[in-house]
Amino acid sequence: MARSLRKNGTAGWGTLPGFAPTMGYTLLCLVIVVLVPLSTLFFEAATLTWDDFVGAVAAPRVLASYRVTFGAALLAALTNAFSGVIVAWTLVRYRFPGRRMLDALVDLPFALPTAVAGITLAGIFASNGWLGKVLEPLGVKVAFTPVGIWLAMVFIGLPFVVRTVQPVLEEFDREVEEAAACLGGNRWQIFSRVVFPLMFPAVLTGFTLAFARAVGEYGSIVFIAGNMPMVSEITPLLIITKLEQYDYAGATAVAVVMLVISFMVLLALNLLQKWSRRYAEQ
Amino acid sequence: MRSNDMNRSRYPGAFSVQKAGALAEPLAVRLLLVGCTLFFLSLFLLMPLGALFSEALSKGWQEYRAALIEPDALSAMRLTLVTAVFCVPFNLFFGIVASWCTAKFTFPGKSLLVTLIDLPFSVSPVVSGLVYVLVFGLQGWLGPWLQAHDIKIIFAVPGIVLATVFVTFPFVARELIPLMEAQGREEEEAALTLGAGGLQTFFRVTLPNVKWGLLYGVILCNARAMGEFGAVSVVSGHVRGATNTVPLQVEILYNEYNFVAAFAVASLLALLALVSLALKTFTEWKLRQFQKGGA
């Protein structure tokens, strides 16, 4: 394969130099840094017999952790999709004081280290925290419950939908809306039938990214989750617990299952997105 | 934000009284949407920042300063800097090389290559740490050999650096690839026709065209390298003063109920995040100006 690439790069496709060495270096780094380490997951999991593998990945405590992790991630990504559309719409279409600052701050969850986010959210929602003080007398417990997991996931997923929808809205051709208005559509009809279908693929992309991030997230969640087995224990934490007990094979088996599930979800969403994009283009 | 100046006249302000016409929502709807956004972003962005700093300073400056100049905290900062000093240049160089070969040439399997470069983004940080334990740990592939030669990687600084390189691997490349693709090949080809060498073309033509995107990628890469927690937590042995990075130090202090110190050290990372955001906003603005000027 390398030979045919090289031939194509220089002879067939262009006059620029440096294809072979840059491609070689890229592949080398990719193999050493990413592919070889990731492949160890599958080799390590393969050392288990089938029964041991199933025993490791389908134990009740592990199954409960999938439910918590994927369930909370799905809810959080939905929350992000809904609020992200509103935030992106407001930031692009309206002018209000503080807009530029908020726009820049939207990326805070990307930039803020997850451990910092975790202890801060736990601090706010603990029973003596700023919001915990208000919510707990009302009977709403957030910190150290599954609600806390959802909350932390909403925080870390916040920028994704906003940042995928924003450029679509900015480049949106307002003449389309004008045309729809001329044809007698009211504001809500125009939004739901014209604008939203066109931004739906972007919403879906953001949703997918937020979901993927939330499923794998560890740092911001462990501090606020309470980490009770069967109730509020997330899968990444379970992997770490197994590692600390030197159960490498078990940890790997769970990691493989997690990777496979999230890749399948991503694949399904990608297909859905392709389909919706085609639909939007029609 | 991008089309700010261009569209100012076309989008009425939420609070402005000018006649909105058929293309604007009723005032009540606008106020409601702005209200929702303000509420949501205050809850999730402003309040955590406020709580973080007020918690850090709750016992006054003296305590805050003491928490930061404590020897373990200082050694954690040193380790975090060392990690970033290794990671950022490595991924910067990789990003430039990878984007040159993927953006300036066409070859079969290109989108697969780009997907593989992006792969670390979709892997849980915990799993990223785990794979390095499987390669270099005592029971791992290279474990016996490393032990025989008395080389320590896992539960030591090299493991932390490696895991961080993995986690931040795509950052520069994914900023540069689309940018360099959009620039096309014509300018480079012209330079070559005029007799410039390959490296000369790169430094005089390509690099100036992508410098802001490059800086943007480096800022994100650095922020993540300094703040990574999950992956580093798996491969570090949590040895105080030796293999603790700043985020791990925050965790240890927090779990010891030393909240003021935990939030004080965390506030440093938060400041770093805010500086990164400011720089990022600046480079985005520069990038847009550059693209406007170029177009």
Contacts between the chains, C-beta under 8 A, distances in Angstrom:
chain1	res1	chain2	res2	distance
A	1	B	109	7.8
A	4	B	108	7.9
A	5	B	107	5.2
A	5	B	108	7.5
A	5	B	109	7.9
A	8	B	106	7.7
A	8	B	107	5.3
A	8	B	108	7.4
A	9	B	101	7.8
A	9	B	105	4.9
A	9	B	107	5.9
A	13	B	105	5.6
A	13	B	106	4.7
A	13	B	107	7.1
A	14	B	104	7.0
A	14	B	105	5.9
A	14	B	106	7.5
A	14	B	185	6.1
A	14	B	189	7.8
A	15	B	189	5.8
A	15	B	192	6.4
A	16	B	104	5.3
A	16	B	105	7.1
A	16	B	185	6.1
A	16	B	188	5.6
A	16	B	189	6.9
A	16	B	192	7.1
A	16	B	198	7.7
A	16	B	201	7.9
A	17	B	192	7.6
A	17	B	198	3.9
A	18	B	100	6.4
A	18	B	101	7.6
A	18	B	198	5.4
A	18	B	202	7.8
A	19	B	101	5.9
A	19	B	104	8.0
A	19	B	105	5.1
A	22	B	97	4.7
A	22	B	98	7.4
A	22	B	100	4.8
A	22	B	101	3.8
A	23	B	101	4.5
A	23	B	105	7.9
A	23	B	107	7.9
A	25	B	94	7.6
A	25	B	97	5.0
A	26	B	94	7.3
A	26	B	97	5.8
A	26	B	98	4.3
A	26	B	101	5.6
A	26	B	102	7.5
A	26	B	113	7.4
A	26	B	117	7.9
A	29	B	94	5.1
A	29	B	98	7.6
A	30	B	113	7.7
A	30	B	116	5.9
A	30	B	117	6.5
A	33	B	165	6.0
A	33	B	166	5.8
A	33	B	169	5.8
A	34	B	116	6.8
A	34	B	117	7.8
A	34	B	119	5.7
A	34	B	120	6.2
A	34	B	166	6.7
A	34	B	169	6.3
A	35	B	116	7.2
A	36	B	135	7.2
A	37	B	131	4.0
A	37	B	132	5.9
A	37	B	134	7.5
A	37	B	135	5.5
A	37	B	166	6.7
A	38	B	119	7.3
A	38	B	123	7.2
A	38	B	131	5.7
A	40	B	131	5.5
A	40	B	134	4.1
A	40	B	135	5.5
A	40	B	140	7.5
A	40	B	141	6.5
A	41	B	127	7.4
A	41	B	130	7.5
A	41	B	131	5.9
A	41	B	134	6.9
A	44	B	134	5.3
A	83	B	36	7.6
A	83	B	40	5.2
A	86	B	33	5.9
A	86	B	36	5.3
A	86	B	37	6.0
A	86	B	40	7.5
A	87	B	37	4.9
A	87	B	40	6.5
A	87	B	41	6.7
A	89	B	33	6.5
A	90	B	14	7.9
A	90	B	33	5.1
A	90	B	34	5.5
A	90	B	36	7.5
A	90	B	37	4.1
A	91	B	1	7.0
A	91	B	37	7.1
A	92	B	1	8.0
A	92	B	3	7.9
A	92	B	11	7.9
A	93	B	11	5.3
A	94	B	11	6.8
A	94	B	13	6.5
A	94	B	14	4.2
A	94	B	30	6.1
A	94	B	33	7.2
A	94	B	34	5.7
A	95	B	8	7.3
A	95	B	11	6.7
A	95	B	12	7.8
A	95	B	13	3.9
A	95	B	14	6.7
A	95	B	16	7.4
A	96	B	13	6.7
A	96	B	14	4.9
A	96	B	15	6.5
A	96	B	34	5.2
A	96	B	38	7.8
A	98	B	38	7.6
A	100	B	1	6.8
A	102	B	37	7.5
A	102	B	38	7.7
A	102	B	41	5.1
A	102	B	45	7.4
A	103	B	1	4.9
A	104	B	277	5.8
A	104	B	278	7.4
A	104	B	280	7.9
A	104	B	281	4.5
A	105	B	41	7.0
A	105	B	45	4.9
A	105	B	46	7.5
A	105	B	277	6.9
A	106	B	41	7.2
A	106	B	45	7.4
A	107	B	277	5.8
A	107	B	280	6.8
A	108	B	45	5.3
A	108	B	49	7.6
A	108	B	273	6.5
A	108	B	277	6.5
A	109	B	44	7.9
A	110	B	220	7.2
A	110	B	223	7.6
A	111	B	220	7.8
A	111	B	223	4.9
A	111	B	227	7.7
A	111	B	273	3.9
A	111	B	274	7.7
A	111	B	276	4.8
A	111	B	277	5.3
A	111	B	280	7.6
A	112	B	227	7.2
A	112	B	269	7.3
A	112	B	270	6.3
A	112	B	273	4.4
A	113	B	226	7.3
A	113	B	227	2.9
A	113	B	228	7.3
A	113	B	229	6.0
A	113	B	246	7.9
A	113	B	247	4.9
A	113	B	250	7.9
A	113	B	266	7.9
A	113	B	269	4.8
A	113	B	273	7.1
A	114	B	125	7.9
A	114	B	227	7.1
A	114	B	229	4.9
A	114	B	230	6.9
A	114	B	247	7.6
A	115	B	227	7.8
A	115	B	229	4.3
A	115	B	247	4.2
A	115	B	248	7.7
A	115	B	250	5.1
A	115	B	251	5.5
A	115	B	266	7.3
A	115	B	269	8.0
A	116	B	52	7.0
A	116	B	227	7.4
A	116	B	247	7.2
A	116	B	250	6.4
A	116	B	266	4.4
A	116	B	269	4.9
A	116	B	270	5.8
A	116	B	273	7.7
A	117	B	48	6.9
A	119	B	250	6.5
A	119	B	251	7.9
A	119	B	254	5.0
A	119	B	262	6.0
A	119	B	263	7.0
A	119	B	266	6.1
A	120	B	48	4.5
A	120	B	51	5.7
A	120	B	52	4.7
A	120	B	55	7.8
A	120	B	263	7.8
A	120	B	266	7.2
A	121	B	48	6.4
A	123	B	51	5.8
A	123	B	52	7.8
A	123	B	55	5.8
A	123	B	259	7.5
A	123	B	263	7.4
A	124	B	47	6.5
A	124	B	48	6.6
A	124	B	51	5.0
A	129	B	51	7.3
A	130	B	47	6.8
A	130	B	51	5.6
A	131	B	47	7.7
A	154	B	44	7.0
A	155	B	44	5.5
A	155	B	48	7.6
A	158	B	44	5.8
A	158	B	45	7.7
A	166	B	1	7.7
A	166	B	2	7.8
A	167	B	2	7.0
A	170	B	2	5.0
A	170	B	3	4.8
A	171	B	3	7.9
A	174	B	10	6.9
A	174	B	23	6.8
A	177	B	23	5.7
A	178	B	22	7.8
A	178	B	23	6.5
A	181	B	22	4.1
A	181	B	23	6.2
A	187	B	22	7.8
A	187	B	24	7.8
A	187	B	25	5.4
A	187	B	26	7.4
A	187	B	29	7.7
A	212	B	121	7.9
A	212	B	122	5.2
A	215	B	124	7.1
A	216	B	122	7.6
A	216	B	123	6.7
A	216	B	124	2.9
A	216	B	125	6.5
A	216	B	126	7.2
A	216	B	127	7.2
A	217	B	124	7.5
A	217	B	125	7.8
A	217	B	230	7.8
A	218	B	124	6.8
A	218	B	125	5.7
A	218	B	126	5.0
A	218	B	229	7.1
A	218	B	230	3.8
A	218	B	233	7.7
A	219	B	125	7.2
A	219	B	229	3.7
A	219	B	230	5.2
A	219	B	233	7.6
A	219	B	247	7.2
A	223	B	254	6.9
A	236	B	124	5.3
A	236	B	125	7.6
A	236	B	126	4.0
A	236	B	127	7.6
A	236	B	230	6.8
A	237	B	126	7.9
A	239	B	126	5.2
A	239	B	127	7.0
A	239	B	130	6.3
A	240	B	126	5.9
A	240	B	233	7.4
A	240	B	234	6.4
A	243	B	130	6.6
A	243	B	133	6.8
A	243	B	234	6.5
A	246	B	139	7.8
A	248	B	133	7.3
A	248	B	134	6.8
A	248	B	137	7.4
A	248	B	139	5.7
A	251	B	130	6.1
A	252	B	130	6.9
A	252	B	134	6.7
A	255	B	124	7.7
A	255	B	126	7.7
A	255	B	127	4.7
A	255	B	130	5.7
A	258	B	124	6.7
A	258	B	127	7.1
A	259	B	123	7.0
A	259	B	124	8.0
A	259	B	127	6.7
A	262	B	122	6.9
A	263	B	122	7.6
A	266	B	122	6.7
